[in-house]
Amino acid sequence: MRRTVETINRDVATSASRHPSRPPDSAPLLPRINHASAMTSALLVLGVLLALVLVLGIWVAGIYNKLVELRNRFKNAFAQIDVQLKRRYDLIPNLVETAKGYMKHESTTLEAVIKARNIAAAAAQSAAANPADANAVRSLAAAEAGLGGALSRLLVVSEQYPDLKANQNMLQLTEELTSTENKIAFARQAYNDGVMTYNTTRETFPNVIFAGAFGFLPAELFKIEDPTERQAPKVSFT
């Protein structure tokens, strides 16, 4: 019996000597720690990039909204011009019809006024459809200069007809025309102020970088190039 126990103990000792016990290996934990650190850094960088994109988006949206506001403002100002222009276009045919009864030998002058009025009315319609269209506003300014010149010639010629000057209907029409011309001048000034503000904001850095990409083109001032046409025609018959 004793010999059997000794044999077992010897076998166990021999096995232990062949397979000594080792402490657990901690090396596999290092890759896991490095991987977690890399993931944290990547998420941090991604968060910073998203924050920058968000801030940039809000900033660009602010520029866009400001330009929209200023463009709508001068468009609204042009709408006030359009109201007064239509009023004047309605008055001119009545003025010509009244003058026609006295100025039978001035048909060329009268026809020139009607022609200029029709050209200006068509140009005004195009400009009213899109006041931000610089070419349309420029065409309207040229047409208005032509109409102003034709009206001035008519009123100069009408001075030679005393009976026409004394006509009550003619007096009323010329008074309304003068009032309308003054309203057009005030409305045009308000429009030009709005255009100046819009163009200045559009051309300011960094707005100018995004304005073209967003379709915000330069707006045109409503001005008459000919210095002789800068003032409304004097239509007093008193």
C-alpha positions as CSV (number, residue, x, y, z in Angstrom):
1,M,0.0,0.0,0.0
2,R,2.8,2.4,0.9
3,R,4.5,1.6,-2.3
4,T,1.5,2.4,-4.3
5,V,1.1,5.8,-2.7
6,E,4.8,6.6,-3.3
7,T,4.4,5.5,-6.9
8,I,1.4,8.0,-7.3
9,N,3.3,10.8,-5.6
10,R,6.3,10.2,-7.9
11,D,4.1,10.3,-11.0
12,V,2.5,13.5,-9.9
13,A,5.9,15.2,-9.3
14,T,7.1,14.0,-12.6
15,S,4.1,15.5,-14.4
16,A,4.4,18.8,-12.5
17,S,8.1,19.0,-13.5
18,R,7.2,18.5,-17.2
19,H,4.3,21.2,-17.2
20,P,5.2,23.9,-14.7
21,S,2.4,26.4,-13.8
22,R,2.6,29.8,-15.5
23,P,0.9,33.1,-14.6
24,P,-1.9,34.2,-16.9
25,D,-0.7,36.0,-19.9
26,S,-1.9,39.7,-20.0
27,A,-0.5,40.5,-23.4
28,P,-3.9,40.1,-25.3
29,L,-5.3,43.1,-23.4
30,L,-3.0,45.6,-25.0
31,P,-4.6,45.5,-28.5
32,R,-8.0,45.9,-27.0
33,I,-6.9,49.0,-25.1
34,N,-5.2,50.5,-28.2
35,H,-8.3,49.9,-30.3
36,A,-10.6,51.6,-27.8
37,S,-8.3,54.6,-27.6
38,A,-8.3,54.9,-31.4
39,M,-12.1,54.7,-31.6
40,T,-12.4,57.4,-29.0
41,S,-10.1,59.7,-30.9
42,A,-11.9,59.1,-34.2
43,L,-15.3,59.9,-32.6
44,L,-13.8,63.1,-31.1
45,V,-12.5,64.2,-34.5
46,L,-15.8,63.4,-36.1
47,G,-17.7,65.4,-33.5
48,V,-15.5,68.4,-34.0
49,L,-15.9,68.2,-37.8
50,L,-19.7,67.9,-37.5
51,A,-19.8,70.9,-35.2
52,L,-17.7,73.0,-37.6
53,V,-20.0,72.0,-40.5
54,L,-23.1,72.9,-38.4
55,V,-21.6,76.3,-37.5
56,L,-20.6,77.0,-41.2
57,G,-24.1,76.0,-42.3
58,I,-25.8,78.4,-39.9
59,W,-23.4,81.2,-40.9
60,V,-24.0,80.6,-44.7
61,A,-27.8,80.4,-44.0
62,G,-27.6,83.8,-42.3
63,I,-25.9,85.3,-45.3
64,Y,-28.5,83.8,-47.6
65,N,-31.4,85.0,-45.5
66,K,-30.0,88.6,-45.3
67,L,-29.6,88.8,-49.1
68,V,-33.2,87.5,-49.6
69,E,-34.5,90.1,-47.1
70,L,-32.7,93.0,-48.9
71,R,-33.7,91.8,-52.4
72,N,-37.4,91.6,-51.3
73,R,-37.1,95.0,-49.8
74,F,-36.0,96.7,-53.1
75,K,-38.5,94.6,-55.0
76,N,-41.3,96.0,-52.8
77,A,-40.0,99.5,-53.4
78,F,-40.2,98.9,-57.1
79,A,-43.8,97.8,-56.7
80,Q,-44.5,101.3,-55.4
81,I,-42.9,102.8,-58.6
82,D,-45.0,100.4,-60.7
83,V,-48.2,101.7,-59.1
84,Q,-47.4,105.3,-60.0
85,L,-46.1,104.4,-63.5
86,K,-49.4,102.7,-64.3
87,R,-51.2,105.8,-63.0
88,R,-49.2,108.0,-65.3
89,Y,-49.7,105.6,-68.3
90,D,-53.4,105.9,-67.8
91,L,-53.3,109.7,-67.6
92,I,-51.3,110.2,-70.8
93,P,-53.9,108.9,-73.4
94,N,-56.5,111.2,-71.8
95,L,-54.1,114.1,-72.0
96,V,-53.4,113.4,-75.6
97,E,-57.1,113.1,-76.4
98,T,-57.8,116.4,-74.8
99,A,-55.0,118.1,-76.6
100,K,-55.9,116.5,-80.0
101,G,-59.1,118.6,-80.2
102,Y,-57.0,121.8,-80.1
103,M,-53.7,120.7,-81.7
104,K,-55.0,119.3,-85.1
105,H,-51.7,120.2,-86.8
106,E,-49.5,118.6,-84.2
107,S,-50.3,115.0,-85.0
108,T,-46.6,114.0,-85.1
109,T,-46.0,115.3,-81.6
110,L,-49.1,113.6,-80.2
111,E,-48.3,110.3,-81.9
112,A,-44.8,110.5,-80.6
113,V,-46.2,110.7,-77.0
114,I,-48.4,107.7,-77.5
115,K,-45.7,105.7,-79.0
116,A,-43.2,106.5,-76.2
117,R,-46.0,105.8,-73.7
118,N,-46.6,102.3,-75.1
119,I,-42.8,101.5,-75.2
120,A,-42.5,102.6,-71.6
121,A,-45.5,100.6,-70.5
122,A,-44.1,97.5,-72.0
123,A,-40.7,98.1,-70.4
124,A,-42.4,98.7,-67.0
125,Q,-44.3,95.4,-67.3
126,S,-41.0,93.5,-67.9
127,A,-39.3,95.2,-65.0
128,A,-42.2,94.7,-62.7
129,A,-42.0,90.9,-63.4
130,N,-38.5,90.8,-62.0
131,P,-37.0,94.1,-60.6
132,A,-33.8,92.1,-59.9
133,D,-33.2,91.9,-63.6
134,A,-30.7,94.6,-64.3
135,N,-31.4,94.6,-68.0
136,A,-35.1,95.1,-67.6
137,V,-34.7,98.0,-65.2
138,R,-32.1,99.6,-67.5
139,S,-34.5,99.3,-70.4
140,L,-37.3,100.9,-68.4
141,A,-35.0,103.8,-67.5
142,A,-34.3,104.4,-71.1
143,A,-37.9,104.1,-72.1
144,E,-38.9,106.5,-69.3
145,A,-36.3,109.0,-70.5
146,G,-37.9,108.8,-74.0
147,L,-41.4,109.3,-72.6
148,G,-40.3,112.3,-70.5
149,G,-38.8,113.9,-73.6
150,A,-41.9,113.4,-75.7
151,L,-44.1,114.8,-72.9
152,S,-41.9,117.8,-72.5
153,R,-42.2,118.6,-76.3
154,L,-45.9,118.2,-76.2
155,L,-46.3,120.6,-73.2
156,V,-44.0,123.1,-74.9
157,V,-46.0,123.1,-78.1
158,S,-49.3,123.3,-76.1
159,E,-48.2,126.6,-74.7
160,Q,-49.0,128.0,-78.2
161,Y,-52.7,127.2,-77.8
162,P,-54.4,129.5,-75.3
163,D,-57.8,127.8,-75.5
164,L,-56.1,124.5,-74.6
165,K,-54.4,126.0,-71.7
166,A,-57.7,127.3,-70.4
167,N,-59.5,123.9,-70.8
168,Q,-60.5,122.6,-67.4
169,N,-60.1,119.0,-68.3
170,M,-56.5,119.7,-69.5
171,L,-55.8,121.7,-66.3
172,Q,-57.0,118.8,-64.1
173,L,-55.0,116.2,-66.1
174,T,-51.8,118.2,-66.0
175,E,-52.2,118.7,-62.3
176,E,-52.7,114.9,-61.7
177,L,-49.7,114.2,-64.0
178,T,-47.5,116.6,-62.0
179,S,-48.5,114.9,-58.7
180,T,-47.9,111.5,-60.2
181,E,-44.5,112.5,-61.5
182,N,-43.5,113.7,-57.9
183,K,-44.7,110.4,-56.4
184,I,-42.6,108.5,-59.0
185,A,-39.6,110.5,-58.0
186,F,-40.0,109.7,-54.3
187,A,-40.7,106.0,-55.0
188,R,-37.7,105.8,-57.3
189,Q,-35.5,107.3,-54.5
190,A,-36.7,104.6,-52.1
191,Y,-36.0,101.9,-54.6
192,N,-32.5,103.2,-55.3
193,D,-31.7,103.3,-51.6
194,G,-32.8,99.7,-51.3
195,V,-30.7,98.7,-54.3
196,M,-27.7,100.4,-52.9
197,T,-28.1,98.6,-49.6
198,Y,-28.5,95.3,-51.3
199,N,-25.6,95.7,-53.7
200,T,-23.3,96.9,-50.8
201,T,-24.2,93.9,-48.7
202,R,-23.8,91.6,-51.6
203,E,-20.3,92.9,-52.5
204,T,-19.1,92.8,-48.9
205,F,-16.7,90.0,-48.0
206,P,-17.4,87.2,-47.3
207,N,-21.0,87.6,-48.7
208,V,-19.6,88.0,-52.2
209,I,-18.2,84.5,-52.1
210,F,-21.7,82.9,-51.8
211,A,-23.9,85.6,-53.5
212,G,-23.1,84.4,-57.0
213,A,-23.5,80.7,-56.1
214,F,-26.9,81.5,-54.6
215,G,-28.1,83.5,-57.7
216,F,-27.9,86.9,-56.1
217,L,-26.9,89.1,-59.0
218,P,-26.2,92.9,-58.9
219,A,-29.3,95.0,-59.0
220,E,-29.6,98.1,-61.3
221,L,-30.4,101.6,-60.0
222,F,-33.4,103.2,-61.7
223,K,-31.8,106.3,-63.0
224,I,-32.1,108.5,-66.1
225,E,-28.8,109.0,-67.8
226,D,-29.8,112.2,-69.7
227,P,-29.4,115.2,-67.2
228,T,-32.1,117.1,-69.0
229,E,-34.6,114.3,-68.1
230,R,-33.8,114.0,-64.4
231,Q,-36.7,116.3,-63.4
232,A,-40.3,115.7,-64.0
233,P,-41.8,117.7,-66.9
234,K,-43.3,121.0,-65.9
235,V,-47.0,120.8,-66.9
236,S,-48.5,124.0,-65.4
237,F,-51.0,125.8,-67.5
238,T,-51.7,128.6,-65.0
